[in-house]
C-alpha cells in the first residue's frame, strides 16, 4: 500500500472520490489540523489509518482510532477533529516521549451503489446469524440517523489496502476494478460487528419494508437495458402514479429513474467502447437511445468526455499496456537465457 501525501491528496474514479490526509508524527503538526465538517450527497467512509479522531453529530459523539471506520450517511453534517489535543497538552511528558502520526482517508460512494450492493447481498440468502448488522432478507438497506462505527477485521484491512492501491496506481480498466473493490469493502463492513447498528427503516410510501415494487422495476431495467424504456412502463410495473413512483424511487436509491437508467447504460457503453471496432453510433442504438446527440450529452455528463474521446483514450492505454507487457516478456526471456 502506497500513500503519497504531505497533508492531503485527492484521487478520482468515474463514480467515487478518495481523499488521503497525512500528517507527520510531530505533535505540533497534528495539532495544526483544524476541525472540519463532512457533509456530502454521498455515503462517506472515513477510514482511520493512524492516530485518533473525534466525530460529533447532534448529540452523537464518537471517537475512532487506528483500525476503525466511520460510515456517514448522505447529507448528514458530521464534525471531525483531532482527539485528545487538550489531554496531550496537559501531559507534556507523554507528548515529548510519544510521537504519533495522524492519517485517514475519506471515500465518497454513491448511495445507489451501496443500496444495490446490499440488495444483491440479501438475495444470496445469507443466514441472519452471519449478517452482523441484521439486514433483513430482500429488504432495502437504509441508514438510520446516526453515523456507523465499524472495527476492522483482517478481511477489511486487506480490502482497504487493495482499494488504496487501485486509486493510487495507473492501470488498465482502473475504474472497473475500483467499483469491484468498493463493493467488496461495503460487504465486508456489513458482515462486521458495529457499535452503532445500521437500521432498516420502513419507507412510509411503500406497502412494506421489502419494497417489491422498486425491486421489480430494477429487475425490469436490468433485463431491458438495451431497449428503449419508458417511464409509463415502469410506473405500471410499480403500480404507482408517476409522481409517487419518482418520489419513491428517489427516496430508495437517492437517484431519479432516468438518471439511474442513464448511469447503467453509460457503464455498459464504457465496456463496449473498449472494442475499437465498434462505432459510437452502433453502441448508441444498441443501448436503446434514439438520438446520438442525447447519448453523447449523457455520456459526457458522467465521464467528462465524449464516447469517442473515451474510446480513443482507452485504445491508447491498451496499446501502451500491450507494449509494456511485450517488454516485460522480452526482459524475462532474456533473463532466462
CORJOUR-V995200 format. One record per residue. N is the residue number from 0. RES is the residue in three letters. PHI is phi in whole degrees, 0 to 359 (none if undefined). OMEGA is omega in degrees with one decimal (* if undefined). D_FIRST is the distance of its C-alpha to the first C-alpha in whole Angstrom. Layout:
[[N;RES;PHI;OMEGA;D_FIRST] [N;RES;PHI;OMEGA;D_FIRST]]
This chain:
[[0;UNK;none;-179.3;0] [1;UNK;234;176.7;4] [2;UNK;240;-179.8;7] [3;UNK;254;-177.5;10] [4;UNK;193;173.9;13] [5;UNK;275;174.3;16] [6;UNK;225;178.7;17] [7;UNK;216;178.3;16] [8;UNK;219;-179.5;15] [9;UNK;242;177.4;16] [10;UNK;240;-176.6;15] [11;UNK;241;164.7;17] [12;UNK;240;-176.0;18] [13;UNK;292;-176.3;21] [14;UNK;235;-173.4;22] [15;UNK;224;178.0;19] [16;UNK;230;174.6;18] [17;UNK;239;177.7;14] [18;UNK;247;-179.2;15] [19;UNK;252;178.3;13] [20;UNK;240;-178.6;15] [21;UNK;234;175.1;14] [22;UNK;228;-175.9;17] [23;UNK;294;-179.2;18] [24;UNK;277;175.9;19] [25;UNK;281;-176.2;23] [26;UNK;303;-178.0;25] [27;UNK;297;179.7;26] [28;UNK;294;179.6;23] [29;UNK;294;-179.9;22] [30;UNK;292;-180.0;26] [31;UNK;283;179.1;26] [32;UNK;290;-177.2;24] [33;UNK;276;175.5;27] [34;UNK;302;179.4;27] [35;UNK;221;177.3;26] [36;UNK;249;177.4;27] [37;UNK;259;177.9;25] [38;UNK;205;179.8;27] [39;UNK;225;176.6;27] [40;UNK;275;-179.2;28] [41;UNK;243;170.6;25] [42;UNK;285;-179.9;24] [43;UNK;249;175.7;21] [44;UNK;262;176.1;18] [45;UNK;257;-173.2;17] [46;UNK;249;-177.4;14] [47;UNK;276;178.6;15] [48;UNK;262;179.2;11] [49;UNK;199;176.9;14] [50;UNK;89;-176.1;18] [51;UNK;225;177.1;20] [52;UNK;228;177.0;22] [53;UNK;243;-178.7;25] [54;UNK;237;178.5;26] [55;UNK;232;174.7;30] [56;UNK;216;-175.2;31] [57;UNK;52;-179.9;35] [58;UNK;274;-177.9;36] [59;UNK;278;177.1;33] [60;UNK;223;-175.0;31] [61;UNK;222;173.7;27] [62;UNK;262;178.3;25] [63;UNK;232;179.9;21] [64;UNK;233;-178.9;19] [65;UNK;306;-178.3;16] [66;UNK;90;177.9;15] [67;UNK;227;176.6;17] [68;UNK;227;172.3;18] [69;UNK;241;179.1;21] [70;UNK;258;-174.7;22] [71;UNK;256;179.0;24] [72;UNK;297;178.3;27] [73;UNK;301;172.7;28] [74;UNK;68;177.4;31] [75;UNK;267;-179.5;30] [76;UNK;272;-179.3;30] [77;UNK;245;179.7;28] [78;UNK;272;-178.9;28] [79;UNK;243;175.6;25] [80;UNK;210;179.3;25] [81;UNK;293;-176.5;24] [82;UNK;277;169.8;25] [83;UNK;66;176.3;28] [84;UNK;298;-178.6;29] [85;UNK;298;-179.4;32] [86;UNK;295;-179.6;32] [87;UNK;293;178.7;30] [88;UNK;293;179.9;33] [89;UNK;289;-177.6;35] [90;UNK;260;-175.4;34] [91;UNK;296;-179.2;33] [92;UNK;297;178.1;33] [93;UNK;296;-179.2;30] [94;UNK;297;-178.4;29] [95;UNK;281;-174.3;29] [96;UNK;265;-176.6;28] [97;UNK;239;178.0;25] [98;UNK;255;-179.8;22] [99;UNK;229;177.9;20] [100;UNK;276;178.0;17] [101;UNK;219;-177.5;16] [102;UNK;209;174.7;13] [103;UNK;208;175.4;14] [104;UNK;235;175.5;13] [105;UNK;239;-179.3;16] [106;UNK;244;179.0;16] [107;UNK;262;-174.4;20] [108;UNK;239;177.5;21] [109;UNK;301;-177.6;24] [110;UNK;300;-178.7;27] [111;UNK;293;176.2;28] [112;UNK;294;178.7;25] [113;UNK;296;-177.1;24] [114;UNK;298;-178.9;28] [115;UNK;291;178.3;28] [116;UNK;297;180.0;25] [117;UNK;292;178.3;27] [118;UNK;298;177.5;30] [119;UNK;296;178.6;29] [120;UNK;299;-179.1;28] [121;UNK;297;-175.5;31] [122;UNK;288;179.5;33] [123;UNK;293;179.2;32] [124;UNK;93;178.8;34] [125;UNK;296;178.2;31] [126;UNK;298;-175.7;33] [127;UNK;300;-179.1;34] [128;UNK;295;179.9;33] [129;UNK;279;-177.4;30] [130;UNK;264;-170.7;29] [131;UNK;298;-178.3;28] [132;UNK;265;174.7;29] [133;UNK;53;175.7;32] [134;UNK;280;-174.4;32] [135;UNK;294;-178.6;35] [136;UNK;300;178.0;35] [137;UNK;63;178.2;36] [138;UNK;270;175.4;36] [139;UNK;274;-173.9;34] [140;UNK;281;-177.8;31] [141;UNK;226;178.7;31] [142;UNK;275;168.7;30] [143;UNK;276;-177.3;33] [144;UNK;284;-172.3;33] [145;UNK;264;171.4;31] [146;UNK;297;-175.8;27] [147;UNK;240;179.2;25] [148;UNK;259;-178.0;23] [149;UNK;238;175.2;21] [150;UNK;267;-175.8;20] [151;UNK;283;165.9;16] [152;UNK;259;-176.3;17] [153;UNK;300;-178.4;15] [154;UNK;295;178.6;15] [155;UNK;292;178.5;14] [156;UNK;302;179.1;11] [157;UNK;294;179.4;10] [158;UNK;295;178.0;11] [159;UNK;295;178.9;9] [160;UNK;299;178.7;6] [161;UNK;298;-178.0;8] [162;UNK;297;179.5;9] [163;UNK;297;179.0;7] [164;UNK;300;-178.8;6] [165;UNK;294;179.6;9] [166;UNK;291;-171.6;11] [167;UNK;269;179.3;9] [168;UNK;252;176.6;10] [169;UNK;257;179.9;14] [170;UNK;203;-177.3;15] [171;UNK;296;178.5;18] [172;UNK;56;-178.4;19] [173;UNK;305;-176.1;16] [174;UNK;297;-179.9;18] [175;UNK;297;-179.3;19] [176;UNK;293;177.6;16] [177;UNK;296;177.9;15] [178;UNK;300;178.4;18] [179;UNK;299;-178.3;18] [180;UNK;295;178.8;14] [181;UNK;294;178.7;16] [182;UNK;297;177.2;19] [183;UNK;298;-178.7;17] [184;UNK;297;178.1;16] [185;UNK;301;-179.3;19] [186;UNK;292;176.1;21] [187;UNK;297;178.3;19] [188;UNK;298;-176.8;20] [189;UNK;298;-176.2;24] [190;UNK;270;-178.4;24] [191;UNK;245;178.2;23] [192;UNK;303;178.8;25] [193;UNK;236;178.3;25] [194;UNK;293;178.9;27] [195;UNK;242;-172.2;29] [196;UNK;295;172.2;30] [197;UNK;289;-177.4;29] [198;UNK;260;171.1;33] [199;UNK;260;-173.6;35] [200;UNK;262;178.0;37] [201;UNK;281;176.4;40] [202;UNK;274;-173.2;41] [203;UNK;295;-179.2;44] [204;UNK;279;-178.2;45] [205;UNK;254;-177.8;44] [206;UNK;287;178.3;47] [207;UNK;204;-174.0;44] [208;UNK;296;-172.3;41] [209;UNK;286;177.7;40] [210;UNK;51;-178.4;40] [211;UNK;295;-178.4;42] [212;UNK;297;-179.0;43] [213;UNK;290;177.0;39] [214;UNK;297;178.1;38] [215;UNK;295;178.1;41] [216;UNK;295;-179.9;40] [217;UNK;297;177.5;37] [218;UNK;297;179.3;38] [219;UNK;296;179.8;40] [220;UNK;301;-179.5;38] [221;UNK;299;-177.3;36] [222;UNK;285;-174.2;39] [223;UNK;240;-175.8;40] [224;UNK;297;179.8;38] [225;UNK;273;-177.9;39] [226;UNK;239;173.0;42] [227;UNK;299;-179.0;44] [228;UNK;241;-179.1;43] [229;UNK;263;177.6;46] [230;UNK;296;179.4;45] [231;UNK;299;178.1;49] [232;UNK;296;-178.7;48] [233;UNK;293;178.9;45] [234;UNK;293;176.5;47] [235;UNK;294;179.5;49] [236;UNK;296;-178.6;47] [237;UNK;281;-176.9;46] [238;UNK;56;-179.8;49] [239;UNK;227;170.3;49] [240;UNK;290;-178.1;50] [241;UNK;299;-179.4;48] [242;UNK;295;-179.7;48] [243;UNK;294;-179.7;47] [244;UNK;296;179.7;44] [245;UNK;299;-179.0;42] [246;UNK;294;-177.5;42] [247;UNK;292;179.5;41] [248;UNK;298;-179.8;38] [249;UNK;296;-179.6;37] [250;UNK;292;-178.1;37] [251;UNK;282;-173.4;35] [252;UNK;246;-179.9;33] [253;UNK;59;177.8;33] [254;UNK;202;-179.7;33] [255;UNK;283;178.9;37] [256;UNK;302;-179.0;38] [257;UNK;294;178.4;38] [258;UNK;296;178.8;35] [259;UNK;297;179.9;33] [260;UNK;299;-179.6;35] [261;UNK;297;-179.7;34] [262;UNK;295;178.5;31] [263;UNK;296;-179.9;31] [264;UNK;292;177.9;33] [265;UNK;296;178.0;31] [266;UNK;298;178.0;28] [267;UNK;293;179.5;30] [268;UNK;301;180.0;31] [269;UNK;300;178.8;28] [270;UNK;293;-178.8;28] [271;UNK;284;-180.0;31] [272;UNK;291;176.9;31] [273;UNK;299;176.4;28] [274;UNK;281;-175.1;32] [275;UNK;296;-179.1;33] [276;UNK;285;179.6;37] [277;UNK;275;178.5;37] [278;UNK;273;178.0;39] [279;UNK;298;179.4;37] [280;UNK;299;-179.6;41] [281;UNK;299;-178.8;41] [282;UNK;295;178.8;37] [283;UNK;304;-176.6;39] [284;UNK;283;175.1;42] [285;UNK;297;-177.1;40] [286;UNK;267;173.7;38] [287;UNK;88;176.7;42] [288;UNK;277;-179.5;42] [289;UNK;261;-177.2;45] [290;UNK;227;-178.9;45] [291;UNK;298;-178.4;42] [292;UNK;300;180.0;42] [293;UNK;294;178.8;41] [294;UNK;300;-179.9;38] [295;UNK;297;-179.6;37] [296;UNK;296;179.0;37] [297;UNK;295;-178.6;35] [298;UNK;299;-178.9;32] [299;UNK;293;178.6;32] [300;UNK;301;-176.4;32] [301;UNK;269;-174.0;29] [302;UNK;252;179.0;27] [303;UNK;82;177.7;29] [304;UNK;222;179.9;30] [305;UNK;283;178.2;33] [306;UNK;303;-179.4;33] [307;UNK;294;177.3;34] [308;UNK;298;177.7;32] [309;UNK;297;-178.9;29] [310;UNK;296;178.6;30] [311;UNK;297;179.6;31] [312;UNK;298;179.6;27] [313;UNK;295;179.4;26] [314;UNK;296;178.2;28] [315;UNK;296;179.1;27] [316;UNK;295;178.9;23] [317;UNK;297;179.6;25] [318;UNK;295;178.8;27] [319;UNK;295;178.8;24] [320;UNK;295;178.9;22] [321;UNK;296;179.4;25] [322;UNK;295;179.1;26] [323;UNK;295;178.3;22] [324;UNK;295;178.3;23] [325;UNK;297;178.8;26] [326;UNK;295;-179.7;25] [327;UNK;294;178.8;23] [328;UNK;296;179.2;25] [329;UNK;298;179.5;28] [330;UNK;296;179.3;26] [331;UNK;294;178.8;25] [332;UNK;295;179.1;29] [333;UNK;293;-179.3;30] [334;UNK;291;179.2;28] [335;UNK;280;-177.5;30] [336;UNK;290;*;33]]
